[in-house]
């Protein structure tokens, strides 16, 4: 297998150098490297699960300063290869913050599960005092407020070290943008990381952060998780409240957790989730419900394998086969798997998706589009989305919402026969990082920049919880994942099934990226 080097990508214009702001970690890392006990010690700390790391911090078996030093050293070593973390904060300032967390522990002040955790927020969420670019020079700046879930991370003791890279304004499942460039796959640096939570998934896989947050409209927590052999969970819509912008119509995108283990994902969700008076449609259940034991028996549990939706979805060779090979792990748990299809036209589902996505894109970006100078700074795919939205009528939008409602009813009917649904997390394996999006799959042309991601729209439109779990590696040695989809608000049940599956198929623990083995 041929590999494209990072230098070749730089020369090709596909990857921009990490800004000078990222250099700030060097001084702090070097100043405190002795505290981390050398290379073996920092590698060991970064290799712990977030759950184990949190326990050691609380028991004072490791200091927050040691944890910060270890992760800054990990970033210093691996981030130049992949460009996953951007806007990295000054190392000395981060170590000062970590020492304050240690002082709080010494005073008996424990802030929560993330006490002392180095954390990088996805660069589509505002972070007070920390650069937030949205991958666009039109939006690049320093906010004076935090997203709701970021407020919760800080209150729980996390130390924000920077951001994780994402596509321009989150459009597309390939994490490149004109501000920071391209994020490369953790397992093969010639290939893409997926998106839009691509930087988050790669930072996780390379142990540069203990856990990661992301957001998901069209698979943005699921596709990059699959591409980088980690877990990505799109929770039920309203589980993690978002108070930005319009509060009632924008029900496609949501924030959620990623981790190297299901327990880590559940614990981060316990911090992110819960009601907020600023968000009228937020789910009222508290986040603490996800911090408990995930053990559960699944004997007799019924799983529906939706596959390629009866031949509707083109799939790269090997994707379906890897997913089907994972069935043995579920059957060992006592699950029963049966092929099934929803009673709903896939073409009607796609039409509803296109209309609603066009409308939401135009509602937020029409001002930029109408200004020729600003429009020229939007990538063509964004211009196409906004132009489509500006042509819509109110009746077309209402029909798309009606179709979405009928889709929900069709899925709800499936759940009268099955407990969970199974779908691939992606239709292709990670592709060339110099390619913006696949133009064809198995000889079938992709008529839009996101048609190759169609497999993820069903849970998004229905607002259902969906977890991408690793299922192994394809012929080229790159990862793939499968979606475990639960019924309305069955987030805990999805996490429990994923946890049980993980014990039988521990891909994240047994198959490390080659970079970590070098």
Secondary structure, DSSP 8 states (H G I E B T S, - for coil): -----HHHHHHHTS-----GGGGGHHHHHHHHGGGGTSHHHHHHHHHS-HHHHHHHHHTTSS-HHHHHHHHHHHHHHHHHHH--EES---HHHHHHHHHHHHHHHHTT----TTTT-EEEEETTS-BTTBEE-TT-TTT-EE-SS--HHHHHHHHTT-EEEEEE--SGGG-SSS-EETTTEE-B-SS-TTBB--SSSHHHHHHHHTTSSS-EEEEESSSTTTHHHHHTTSEEEE--TTSB---SS-SSS--S-EEEEEESSHHHHHHHHHHH-B--TT-TT---S-GGGGSS------TT-EEEE-TTTTTTS---TTHHHHHHHTHHHHHHTT-EEEE---SS-HHHHHHHHHHHHHHHHHHHHHHHHHSHHHHTTS-HHHHHHHHHHHT--HHHHHHHHHHHHHHHHHHHHHTTT-SEEEEES-SS---BTT-SS-SEETTEE-SSTTGGGGGGHHHHHHT--EEEEEEEE-TTS-EEEEEEE-STT-HHHHHHHHHHHHHH--HHHH---HHHH-
